[in-house]
Amino acid sequence: MPRCPWAASEPNTTYHDEEWGVPVHDDRRLFEFLILEGAQAGLSWTTILKKRENYRKALDRFHPDKIARYGSREVKRLLADPGIVRNRLKIAATIQNAKMFGQVREEFGSFDTYLWSFVGNKPIQNRWRRMSDVPARTPESDAMSRDLFKRGFKFVGSTICYALMQATGMVNDHLVTCPRHAELGGAARK
């Protein structure tokens, strides 16, 4: 059976086969995906995947506590780093989101508990047959986006939140024809 059509070449193929849609419950990995999905706004996910290792190096392996303390020197360093997306607003959002991440973790005990509450703490199993069926946003991503904005997060529109939900397994959006759909808990194809 074929993969989801967007995963036709590297690095998308490996990402699709090993990560996309796999439930993530580690706070730092969830934070990484939040930042990378925001960085992707207006760009292709392939571009971000190719820069992912550079992001990990540039952003202290996505340690939110360290990033929350970044000042003008770190911003200048990041704006000069060709290995990441050098957008001042996205860099500022990364630092702001790291600060807000700490507040959410304090309130909820973990970022994981907070994010997964938007899907009732278990993956939503969709049954899409064509990529054109897959939505860009849902009521759940709308709610997540509204709440993140209310808490002071940036670059967290509903489409970004839905991409985060897909990446971290909050929704299973592999097509029913893709072997990963069933492997990640989707019902067998009928």
N, C-alpha and C positions, 0 to 999 in steps of 0.2 A: 504494500500500500504506500502511496506517496505521502511525503511530509506536507506540512502547510506550505503553500506556494511561495511565501516570502522567504523561506529558508533554503533557497536554491544554491547559494554559494557561501564561502567563508567570509567573514567569521560567523555569519548568521546560522549556518548549518550546525556547527558545534553548539552554539548558544541555544538553538531550538531543541537539539537532541538532549542536552545535559542540564539546562537551567530554566528555560522559559516555561512558566506555569508550574514549576515545582514549588510547593509551599515553603516559604521562608519565615522563620520565627526568631532569627537572630537580630537583635536591635541594630548592630552595626551594619549588617548586610541590608537591612530594610532602609537604613539611613543612606547607604551607598546608592541604592536604587532610587530613592527619592531625589537625591542630588543629580544622578545621571539622567533620570527622566526629565528633570527640569532643564538640564543642559541641552537636552535633545530638542527642546522647543524650537521649531523652525528649521531643523536639520533632520538628517536621516538617522535612524538608530544604528545603522552600519557605521556611520561616522563616529558615533559615541563608542561603539564596541571597539573600534580600532584605537581609540584614545583611552580606553578604560584603564590599562596598566599605567599610563602616564598620569591619569587622574589619581590613582592610588598612591603613586609616589609624591605627586604635587600636594595632595591633601592628607598627608600623614595617615595613609591607609584608612581614611574615612573615620578617624577618631573624632566624634563630635565635640568632646570636651576640649581637644586641642584646637579644632577649627573655630570654636566659639570664642577663643582668645586671640584670633588673628586680628592684626591691626594694619596700619597703612603700609608697613614694610612687606608684610605677606601679600597684601593686595597688589602692590607693585610687582613683586616676584611672580605672582600668578598671571598678571596681565602681560608679562614678558615671556611666559612659558608657551612655546609653539606646540607643545604636546597636548594642550587642552584647548577648549573653546575660550578664547580670550575676549569675553564679553563682560564689561564692568558690572552690568546689572545682574548677570548670572553669578558672578563671583560674590557680589554683595549679598545676593540671595542665599548662597551657600553658607556664608558666615551667619546671617540672620537665622537660617533654618537650623543651624547647629545650636544656636542659643535657645531657640524655641523647642528643639528636640529635648534638651535637658529639662525644660519645664514640663513637657508632656510626660516624660519618664518619671519625674517626681510625682506628678498627679496620679498617674495610672499604674505606676510600678514598673512598666516597661512600654516602649514604643510599640512593641508587638501587640500587647493587650489592647492598646488604643486603636491601632490600624485595623486589626482583625475584627474589632467590634462592628465595623461597618458592613461586614458580610456575615454577621451572626457567628463568628469564630470558626467557620468551616468554609471550604472552597465552594463557590457556586459552580455547578457543573452544567455548562451550556452545551448545546447540540447543534452547532452551526455546520451547514453543508458547504457553503461558499464563503470566501473572504468578504464578499459584499454584504453578507448577513451580519458580520461582526460589527457591533456598534463602536463608536468613538467615545461614547460616554453612557452612563446609566444612572438611574436614581441613586444608587449606592455611591458612585463616583461623584455625583453632584453633592451629596451629603458630606462626603469626606472633604471635598474641595472647600465647601462653605465653612466647615469646622476648622480646617487648617488655616484658611484666611483669617477667620475670627481670632485664632490664636497667634497670628502674626507671621505665619509662614508666607513665603514668596515663591512664585513660579509653581503654583499648585492648582492650576485650573482643572476643571473636570476631566478634560482629555488627558492631561498629564497624570491625574490620579487614576484614571482607568488603565493607562499604560503601566503604571506602578502595580495595580491590582493584577494585571495579566502577567507581568514579569515575576511577581512574587507568589503566584499560585492562589491568590484570593479568588480568582476566576479561572476556570479551565476553558480557554478559548481556542484550543487546538481543534481543527475541523474534525468531524466524526470519521472522516476518511484517513486521518493521520494516526499512526500507531500510538503516538504519545497521548492521544485523547483517552483511550482506555487505560493505558499505563498509569495515568494520573487520576484515575477514579471515575472517568466517564463511562456510562453504560456502553456495552458492546453495540456496534453498528447493526442496525436492523435492515 
